[in-house]
Amino acid sequence: MAKKRSKRRTHLGAHNPAAPTAVTGHINTKDPKSMVIRMGAGEVGTSISQLAADVRRVMEPGTASRLKERKANRLRDYVTMCGPLGVSHLLLFSRSESGNTNMRLAITPRGPTFHFRVEKYSLTKDVRRAQRHPKGGGKEYITPPLLVMNNFTNPNSDHTSKVPRHLESLTTTAFQSLFPPINPQRTPLKSIRRVLLLNREQSTEDDGTFIVNFRHYAITTKPVGLSKPLRRLNAAEKLLKSSKSKKGQLPNLGKLKDISEFMIGGENGAGYETDNTSGSEYETDAEVEVLETSARKVHSSNKPRQAQNEDGSDDEDGDTGRKDNVERRAVKLVELGPRMKLRMTKVEEGLCSGKVMWHEYVHKTREEIRELEKKWEQRRKDKEARKKEQKANVERKKAAKEANKQQQQQQGKKGQQEEEEDDDEDMEDYDSDLYEYGYDGDDKGFDSEGLAGDAEEQVNSKMEEDGEWEDEEGEIADGNKQGKRKAFKK
């Protein structure tokens, strides 16, 4: 008999990955979600398509990473699906007729929408090609990046500036809402693997420009104060505990007599050197103290205090053993890409439509602004009137449909009652015929063929009474015999 298959892919017992909350520490259903879309998928070109794919990579994991656009898709199609899918932001890449690359940041479902012109950009593959030791392709993208914003608000700006203060705060809020907030007390440090830097270029004069530089980095850390041989031994120890290939990554000690030769660099070694004493110091952006995570021993309930005293991990202040786990690590940022230089040109009140709140090139006077506000107010009133009219029409059609349905039900009940009455009348007529023909249980007085009152029946009955019917039966029988004889002779 064949062995029953044990389902281990999606059922109990499968080695499925841990829940997102366990890996990231702050993934939630209420976290913002985004879609990076190419408007006019076949018209933007390969470079813009690759740029959209790179930005989609930056927005992971809270984005539609496998979204497929078509030429026939319109903005309305994507906006319609934002509600059911819980999408909160749209990043739309397009190319104008003059060849300019544009990006729109829209907040669903009611806006606002920020229009940017992509003045310069570099793809991820170009950034990696320029690096000697590129980083990426690992576990950096399973958690959202840490958003760092710089110079988004100008302390000297106000509502009369060319870039007003409320526009700066609105732009800051829009970019902050792209990623989930981070709680410093609860978020584990291991979950922060990337940094998204948005730096606004401050102009010396109030020229009305709003330019943002877009950079994407990976965070790498290394221990400080250790020599290169110690770092290699530490990496080898971690490698032995993992399931990765160990070929070519372990130090070769086959030609050495003692471990000390490896530590001091052979017989003529210069001695034990650290990063501080050696000439090749590790280039870092900053140095931080990190509490190293270590496995805790679970003691039995009988002797918990005795085990703690033996380990020396508990004293009056409770600080013994903690200083040993703190280590200094060097933090370095490695650029992942892409790079973009974004110039904001327009801000609209709605979702890719509506009143223009700010424009870089078009400036209106107060009278023109008042006229536009009156026009938009009239449009709003007309829209509300159309909504009320449509709602009234829908209610009227529903009422007419219900009335028609009730009328059909009443007519159906009437027709059923008339059919029942016709059936009752037929049964009454049938019963009266039975009693008229004298049917009382035997078949003697019942005319089953309905021949009563027929003239032929009356003649036959009279001939039978006079005896004439027997003579005719004899003649008919003789005639049949003669006919058979003639047929036999022939």
N, C-alpha and C positions, 0 to 999 in steps of 0.2 A: 504494500500500500504506500502511495506517495506521501511524503512528509508535508504537513500543512505549512503554508508560507506565513511567516511572521511579518506583518506590516510594520516597518520601522521608519518609513519616510515621514509620515504625518501623524501617526498614531502614538499611543503611549509606548514608551521604551525607545523612541527615536532620539538620536543625539541632535535635537534641534537647538538652534542658538537661543540664548537667553532673551527674555523680554526686553523691549527697547528701554523701559524704565530702569532695568538693571544695568544696561550697558552705558547709557548716557547720563542718567540721573535726573533729567528734567524734560524728557519727551512727554508730551501730553496731547490729548485730542484737541485742546484749545490752542495749541501752538499755531502760529501763522503758516500758511501753505501758499505756494506760488506756482505760477506757470510761466516759463520763458518761451516765447512764441516768435516765429518768423512770419511776419505779415507779407503775403505774396511769396510763398515758399520757393517757387521756381524762378523768381525774378531778382532776389537779393544777391545771388552769387555764392560761390563756395566759401569765400573769406568770411562773409557775414554769417553764413550757416555755421561755420566752425566757431566763430565768436559766440553765437547763441548757445552752442553746445558747451563751450567753456564756462560761460556764465551760469548755465544750468548745473554744471558740476560744482560751481562755487556755492550755489543755493541748496545743495543737498544737506541733509536728507529730506527736508520739507519741501520738495518740489516734484513735479511730474518729470522724472528723468527719462522716461520712455515715450514721451509725447511725439506723435507723428503728425506733421502738418500736411495739408493738401492745398492745391491751388484754389479749389472751390470753397474752402473754409473762409468765413468772414468773422469779423470781430463779434458779431451777435451770437454766433455759434459757441464761441468760447465763454462769453458772458453768461449765456444760458446755463452752461454746465458748472459755473463757479459756485452756485448755491448748493446743488446736490453733492458736489465733491468737497465743499468746505474751503474753496480757494479764496484767499484774502488779498492777494497781490498778483498783478499781471505785469510782466516785463516784455514789451513789444519792440522788436527790432525790425526796421524797414529801411528801404533805400529810396530816396526821392528821385525825381526825373533828372535833376541836375547832378546826381551822383553822390549826394551827401548821405551819410549813415546816421540814422536817428534812433533814439531809444526813448520809449515812453514808460514811465512808472505810474501805474493806475491802481488805485485802491478800490476794491469792490465792496459793496455793490453800487455806491453812490458817488465815488470819487473822493478826493480830487485827483487830477492827472497832471504829472510833471513831464514836460517835453525837454529832452536833452539832445544836443547834437554831439555825436562822437567825433571829436576833432582828430584824435590819434588813438591807435590801439595796437597792441601786440598780442598775438595768440599764445596759448600755453606752450605749443611746440617750439615757438621761437624763443621763449624764455628758457626753456629747458636746454635748447641747443646752445645757448650762450653760457651755460653754467658748466663748471668742471665736474661737480658731483650733484646732479639734480636729485630732487626729492619728490616723492609722490607715488601714487599707486598702491599705498598701503591702507592703513585703517584711519587715515585722516578724515575721510569723508563720511564716516558713520555717525558723526556728531556735528551739529551746526557750528559755524565759526564764531569766534569772539569779535564783536563789532567795536571798532575804535574809530571815533569821529573827532576831527580836529578843525578848529577855526570856523565852525559853522555859524556862529553868532559873533557879530561885531559889536563890541561894547559901545561904539560911537554911533550906531545906527538908531533910527527912530522911525516913526510912521511917515515922515516926510522924505526919507532917503530914497535913492533910486532903487535900492534893494531894501524894502521896509523890514522892520523888526518882526512883524507877524509872519512874513514870508519865510524868514530864517527859521523861526520856531516851528512853522508848519513843515518845512523840508526836513528838519531834524527829527520831528515826530514820525514822518513818513518812513525815513530810513531806519529808525529805531524799531519800527513795527515789522520790519522784514524778518527778524529772527526772534526766537523766544527769549524772554528775559532770564538773566542768570542770577541765582541766589548765591552769594559768596560763602554763606555758612553751610549750605547743603550741596552745592555742586562740587563733585570731586575734580581734583586737578587733572587727572588723567583724561577726563572727558573733553578738556579744552586742548585741541590739537592744531587748530588753525586760527589765523587772525585776518580779518577783513578790515583794511585801513582805508578810510575815506577822509581825504585832506582837502580842505577848501583853500584855494590860492587867494590870499588877501592882497588886494590892490592898494597901492599907496594913495590913490585918489578914488573918490566915489564915482566910478565910471559906469556903474550899473551892471557889472558882470558878475556871474555866479559860476565859477569853474571848480569842478571837483575832480581830484585825482583818485583813481580806483586801483588799489593794490591788494594782492592776495598772497599770504605767507603761511608757511608751515612752521610750527614751533618744535625745535629740537633742543634737548638738554644733555649735558655731559657732566660727570663729576669733576670737581675742581680740587687741585692739590695732590693728585695722583700722577705717578710717572706713567709713561707709555707702556712699559711691561706690565704694570699692575692693571692698567685699563684693559690690556689684552687678556690677562688672566681672568679678570672679572667678566669680560664678554664671553670667554670660553666657558666659564662656569654656568652662565645663563644659557649658553648654547647647548650644553650637555643635557640640561633639563627639558629642552624643547625637542620637538619632532622634526626639525629642519635638517637639511643636509649639512654635515660637519666637515665636508671635504674642503681643504684649503683655507678654513677659517680658524683652526686651532694652531697655537704656536708650536713650532718644530723644536723639540728639545733633544733630539736624537744625538746630536754632535756635542752636547754639553755634558760635563761631568757632574755638575751640581746646579741646583736652582739659583744659587747666588750668582753664577756666571750670567744667567739670563737677566737677573735683576740689575747687575752693575754693568752689563754690556760686554762680557767676555773677560779674558785675562788682563787685557790692557784697557779695561773699561774706566770711564771717568767717575765711577761711583754712582750711588743712588741719586737720581735727579728727579725732581718734581717739575710741575709746570712753572712754578715760580723761579726755580734755579736754572732750568734749561733755557736755551735760547729760543726754542720753538714754542712759544706760548700760544695757547688756543685762543683764537679770536672770538670774542663773545660780545653780545650786545648788553648783557647784564648778568649779575650773579645773585642768586637767591638761595635762601635756606629752605629746604623741603624736608618735611617729616616723612621718613622712609616707611612704607607700609610693611609690616611684618606679621606673620601668623601668630595668633595668640593661643596659648595652651589652655585647654579646657580641663579644669581640675575637678576632682570628685567633690561631692558635697560634704564628705566627712571631714576632710582636712584641707580646706581651701587656704586658710591663713598660714598653715605650716608650709605648704608648697610655695606660697608667695615669699615667705621669709627665707626659704632655701635659695630661691632664685634671686633674691635681693631686688625684687621689682616693686616693693612697697615700703614706704616709710611714712613718717608723720606728714610730710608735705605732699607726698604722692608724686614727686618729680624725679625720683631715682629711676634710671633706665630710659628716660625720655631723651636726654641729651645725646645718648649714644645713637639714637635713631635719626637725629637731625644731621643732614649732610648738605654741603654747599654744592650747588650745581650751576653750571654756566648755561645760560639761555641764549640761543641763537635763532634768528629768523631766516628761513630759506624761502625764496620767492617761488611760488607755484604758478602764477599767472592765472588769468590774463591781466594785461594792463589796459586802462582806458583813461582818456582825458575827456570829461563830460562838461559841456557848456549848456547851462539851462537857458532856454529861449522863451518858454511860455508855461503858464500854469492855468489850467481850466478847473472850473468848479465841479463839473460832473465827471462821468466816466467817459473820457475821450470826447466830451461835448460840453455844452453849457457856457456860462458866462466866463469870460477871460478875466482872471484875477490879477495877472501880472504878465507883461510882455517886455522883452528886452529892447525891441526896436520901435514898437508902436506905443506912443504915449498920448493919453487923452487929457483934455482939460476938464475942469469940474462940470461945466455945462454939458459937455459930451458924455461924461460919466452919468450925470443925472438922466439924460435922455435914454441912455442904454439901460439904466436901471428901470425906468418907466416901461421901456419896451419889454424887458425880461419879466417885469411884474405882470404886464398884460398877457404875455405868453403863458405865465404860470396860471393866471386866472382862466384863460381859454382851455388849458390842459385840464384843470380841475372840472370845468364845465363839461368837457368831453367825457371825462371819467364818470361824472354823475349821470350823464345821458346814457352812456354805455351800460352803467349799472342798472338804470331804470329799464332799459331795453331787455337786459338779461332777465330781470325779475318779471317783466311782463310776459316774455316768452315762456318762462318757467310756469307762470300761473296759467297761461293758455294751454300749455301741454298737460298740466294736471287736470284742468277742466275737461279737455278732450278725452283724457284717459278715463275720468269718472263717467263721462257720457257714454263712452264705449262699453264700460262695465255695466251701466244701467240698461243699455240696449241689449247686451248679451243676456242679462237676467230676464228681460221681457220676452225675448225670443225663446228662451228655455221654458218659461211659463206657458207660452202659446203652444209649443210642441207637446208639453205634458197634457194640456187641455185637449188637443187633437187626439192623443193616444187614448184618453179617457172616453171620448166620444166613440171612437172605433170599437173599443171594448164593449160599450153599451149596445151598439148596433149588432155586434157579433152575438152577444148574449140573447138579444131579442130574436134573432133568426133561429137560434137553437130551440128556444121555447116555442116559436111559431110552428116549426116542423114537428113538434111533439117529441123531442128527444128527452127521454127520461131514464136512460141507462142502458137500454137494449137497442139493437140495430134494426128492429122490424119496421118501426114507423119513421125511420130516418132516411131521407133521400140524399145519398152521398154524391150522386152524379147530377143532381139538379134537373131531373127529367119530369118532375111533377107539372102537370098542365100542358105537356107537349102533345100535339095532334097525333103524331106517329105512335106515341106511347098509348094513347087512347084506342087507336085502331087495333094495335097488337093485343091489348088486353081484351077487347071485345071478341076478336077472332079466337082467342084462347078460351073464352067462356063458351062460344058456340061450337067448339071442336074443329073448326076449320084449320086451325094452325097445325094440327097433327097430320091432316091430309097433305098440306104443303110441305111438311117436313119429309114425308115419304117420297113425294115427287122429286124433291131436291136430292134425296139420297139415291133414287133410281137414275136420275140424270147424271150424277157423278160417277156411277158404276159404268154406264154406257160410254161415257167419255174416256174412262180408263181403258176399256176394251179396245176402242178404236185406236187409241194411242199405242197399245201393245201390238196390234196387228200391223200398224205402220212400221 
